[in-house]
């Protein structure tokens, strides 16, 4: 999944570590739902293997990206253009705790999954769906902010490792 655009001798990543972790969390949520939720039981036979393969590929990719970052072979993060104002910077105090950021990202992705399910309901009026969509928007902003904080923390940790080599 690495795209070989060269910039100062480093390979730019098409994905950041935060976005790879986000994809892994979503894939794990999908796997859990297919395994445990009866409404997905028809998907179990064919789709579960695809999801497990995707999860395993992401795990390998994360490990490979980590190795390449430590060796200084790829650019750790990319500048981002956001068309919204970040609303969730209160987690900055937890920036040094990568595990806490990943935990919050997992919680946010679970909340988003549930909100998306709620937004698909057909037994409620559209004003209710509109309120759910607003919650989805806020949760997506939080999700993107957490991915950015993971990238920032990851960059700091990798640069510290490279400096101490």
Secondary structure, DSSP 8 states (H G I E B T S, - for coil): -EEEEEETTEEEESS-HHHHHHHHHHHHHHHHHHHH-GGGGGGHHHHHHHHHHHHHHHHHHHHHHHHHHHTT-B-S------SS-----GGGGGTT-HHHHHHHHHHHHHHHHHHHHHHT-SSS-HHHHHHHHHHHHHHHHHHHHHHHHHHHHHHHHHHHHHHT-
